[in-house]
Amino acid sequence: MSNDDQYIKHFADQPNNYLRFRPSYPKQLFEYLSTLVNKHELAWDAGTGNGQVAVDLSHYFHEVIATDISQEQLNVAISAKNIHYICCPSEHTTLKNNSVDLITISQALHWFNLDKFYQEVKRVGKPEGIISAWCYSLGTVNVNIDSVIKKLYFDILGTKFWPKERFYIDEKYQTIPFPFKQIKVPQFEVQKNFNFEEFIGYLNTWSAVKEYQKRHLTNPIDLIFRDLALAWGNPQITNKMCWPLHLLVGYIS
């Protein structure tokens, strides 16, 4: 199965859940990225999913092109006048040569054919342009909840159910190929508040949870549900989850 097929398989199912339960990124991240480019004519968000990042970029750029190979994700993408959504592989776009000021890839770089994608980046990026890719690894809530989540992540799902590409995230994008002159970047953190029901919704967006369900016809969250509920307490109480953001930024040429 190709990376494209795996991507579609994992993210085409219930795309509204990604929009509802996945965290958004801090405004400071986009303010920072916007300071790195000389012009703000065009940004390209590759692997845009539901358009979350495209919307943030739209506040800083005259035009945003947002691409994804999952039409199901694009069907629920957030609209804006200066965002243009295109269903296509990130490795083969219709963008013009040397036209893009900033290229962003959020939580998706590990799914791409990197050699082909980087060729496309160098084709469409302006000589003074910037490429930025980031991911977030396993988040934390508090000691009691974290111990239950780690049981699900490491003991139940482990290496059997996470796609192999996921381990670039576990390694904080430090081992993923990135053939650009890197810029030293500040630290950013992602945060989201959940009540118990919303948190279960978030866990159900994990690709390994879906893979476990496919193979065993049961939900692995059921195996930790009672312990998680006890650790959470009142299900209406909201808890904040925090994820460290692992950011790569480099000059396109």
C-alpha positions in Angstrom: 0.0 0.0 0.0 1.3 3.4 -0.9 1.7 6.3 1.5 -1.2 8.0 -0.4 -3.5 5.0 0.1 -2.6 4.9 3.8 -3.2 8.6 4.3 -6.6 8.4 2.7 -7.5 5.3 4.7 -6.6 7.0 8.0 -8.0 10.5 7.4 -11.0 10.1 5.1 -13.1 8.4 7.8 -15.3 10.9 9.8 -13.4 14.0 8.7 -15.6 16.2 10.9 -14.0 14.6 14.0 -10.6 16.0 13.0 -12.0 19.4 12.8 -13.8 19.1 16.2 -11.4 17.1 18.3 -7.9 17.9 17.0 -6.1 20.8 18.6 -5.4 24.1 16.7 -2.1 25.8 16.6 -1.0 29.0 18.4 -1.4 32.4 16.7 2.2 33.1 17.7 3.4 30.3 15.3 1.9 32.0 12.3 3.0 35.5 13.4 6.6 34.1 13.6 6.5 32.3 10.2 5.1 35.5 8.5 8.2 37.4 9.7 10.5 35.1 7.9 9.4 35.9 4.4 10.0 39.1 2.4 6.7 39.0 0.6 3.2 37.7 1.6 1.7 37.1 -1.8 1.2 33.3 -1.8 1.4 30.5 0.9 0.9 26.8 0.1 -0.3 24.5 2.9 0.5 21.0 1.8 -1.6 18.1 3.3 -4.0 20.7 4.6 -6.7 18.2 5.8 -9.6 20.3 7.0 -7.9 23.6 6.2 -7.1 24.5 9.8 -3.6 25.9 9.0 -4.8 27.4 5.7 -7.2 29.6 7.7 -4.5 30.9 9.9 -2.2 31.6 7.0 -5.0 33.5 5.2 -4.7 36.3 7.8 -1.1 36.9 6.7 -1.0 36.1 3.0 -2.8 37.6 0.0 -3.6 34.1 -1.3 -3.4 30.6 0.2 -3.4 27.4 -1.9 -4.3 24.4 0.3 -3.9 20.9 -1.1 -4.8 17.4 0.1 -5.4 14.0 -1.5 -8.4 13.4 0.7 -11.5 15.0 -0.9 -13.5 13.9 2.2 -11.3 16.2 4.3 -11.6 19.0 1.9 -15.3 18.7 1.9 -15.4 19.9 5.5 -12.6 22.4 5.1 -13.1 25.9 6.5 -13.8 28.5 3.7 -12.3 31.9 3.3 -12.2 34.2 0.3 -8.5 34.0 -0.2 -8.1 30.2 0.3 -8.2 27.9 -2.7 -8.6 24.2 -2.0 -7.2 21.7 -4.5 -7.5 17.9 -4.3 -4.1 16.6 -5.5 -1.0 14.9 -4.2 1.5 17.2 -2.6 4.2 15.7 -4.8 2.4 16.9 -8.0 0.6 20.2 -8.0 -0.4 22.8 -10.5 1.4 25.6 -8.7 3.6 27.8 -10.9 7.3 27.7 -10.8 9.0 30.0 -8.2 5.6 31.3 -7.0 5.3 30.5 -3.3 6.6 32.6 -0.5 5.9 30.1 2.4 5.2 26.4 2.3 3.8 24.7 5.4 3.2 21.1 6.3 1.4 20.4 9.5 1.4 16.9 11.0 1.6 15.5 7.5 5.2 15.5 6.2 5.9 11.9 7.3 3.1 10.7 4.9 4.7 12.2 1.8 7.1 10.7 -0.7 9.8 12.9 0.5 12.1 12.9 -2.5 9.3 13.8 -4.9 7.8 16.3 -2.5 11.0 18.1 -2.0 11.5 18.3 -5.8 8.1 20.0 -5.9 9.0 22.4 -3.1 12.1 23.5 -5.0 10.1 23.9 -8.2 7.3 26.0 -6.8 9.1 27.9 -4.0 10.6 31.3 -4.5 14.4 31.4 -4.2 14.0 33.5 -1.0 11.0 31.4 0.2 10.6 29.4 3.4 9.5 25.8 4.1 8.2 24.9 7.5 7.0 21.5 8.7 5.9 20.6 12.2 4.3 17.8 14.2 3.2 17.3 17.8 4.0 14.2 19.8 2.1 12.5 22.6 0.5 15.1 24.8 0.1 15.4 28.5 -2.8 16.2 30.9 -1.8 15.2 34.4 0.0 12.3 36.0 -3.0 10.1 36.5 -4.6 10.6 33.1 -1.2 10.4 31.4 -0.4 7.0 32.8 -3.6 5.6 31.3 -3.0 7.2 27.9 0.6 5.8 27.9 -0.9 2.4 28.5 -3.1 2.8 25.4 -0.3 4.3 23.3 2.6 2.1 24.2 1.2 -1.2 25.6 -2.0 -1.8 23.7 -1.3 -0.1 20.3 2.5 -0.1 20.4 4.4 -0.8 17.2 1.7 -3.1 15.8 -1.0 -0.6 15.0 0.7 2.7 14.4 1.8 3.2 10.8 5.6 3.1 10.4 5.6 6.8 9.4 4.3 7.7 12.8 7.7 7.0 14.3 9.1 10.2 12.8 6.7 11.9 15.2 7.9 9.9 18.1 11.4 11.0 17.2 10.2 14.6 17.2 11.0 15.1 13.5 14.7 15.0 14.3 15.3 12.0 12.0 13.0 12.9 9.1 14.9 14.0 6.0 14.8 17.8 5.6 17.4 19.0 2.9 17.2 22.7 3.6 19.3 25.2 5.4 17.6 25.1 8.8 16.8 28.2 10.9 16.9 28.0 14.7 13.3 28.3 15.9 11.6 29.3 19.1 9.6 26.7 21.1 5.8 26.5 20.7 3.2 24.4 22.4 -0.3 23.3 21.4 -3.1 23.2 23.9 -6.7 22.2 23.9 -9.4 21.8 26.6 -11.5 18.7 26.7 -14.4 17.4 28.7 -14.4 13.6 29.0 -16.6 12.9 26.0 -14.5 15.2 23.8 -11.3 13.5 25.0 -12.7 10.1 24.0 -13.5 11.7 20.6 -9.9 12.9 20.3 -8.6 9.4 21.1 -10.9 8.0 18.4 -9.1 10.1 15.7 -5.8 8.2 16.4 -4.9 6.2 13.3 -3.7 3.3 15.4 -7.1 3.1 17.1 -8.8 2.8 13.7 -6.3 0.2 12.6 -6.9 -1.8 15.8 -10.7 -1.6 15.2 -10.2 -2.8 11.7 -8.2 -5.9 12.7 -10.0 -6.9 15.9 -13.5 -5.4 15.3 -13.4 -3.9 18.8 -12.3 -0.5 20.0 -9.0 -0.5 22.1 -10.3 2.5 24.0 -12.7 0.1 25.7 -9.7 -1.6 27.3 -8.7 1.6 29.2 -12.1 3.3 29.4 -12.8 2.5 33.1 -9.3 3.5 34.3 -9.5 6.7 32.2 -12.9 7.6 33.6 -11.7 7.1 37.1 -8.6 9.2 36.5 -10.8 11.9 34.9 -13.4 12.2 37.6 -16.5 14.3 36.8 -17.0 13.9 33.0 -18.1 17.5 32.7 -14.9 18.8 34.1 -12.5 20.1 31.4 -8.9 19.3 31.4 -6.2 20.9 29.3 -4.0 18.7 27.2 -0.6 20.1 26.1 1.5 18.9 23.2 5.1 20.0 22.4 5.4 21.3 18.9 8.4 20.0 16.9 9.1 22.6 14.2 11.5 22.5 11.2 12.1 25.7 9.2 14.5 26.2 6.4 15.3 28.3 3.3 14.0 26.7 0.1 17.2 27.7 -1.7 
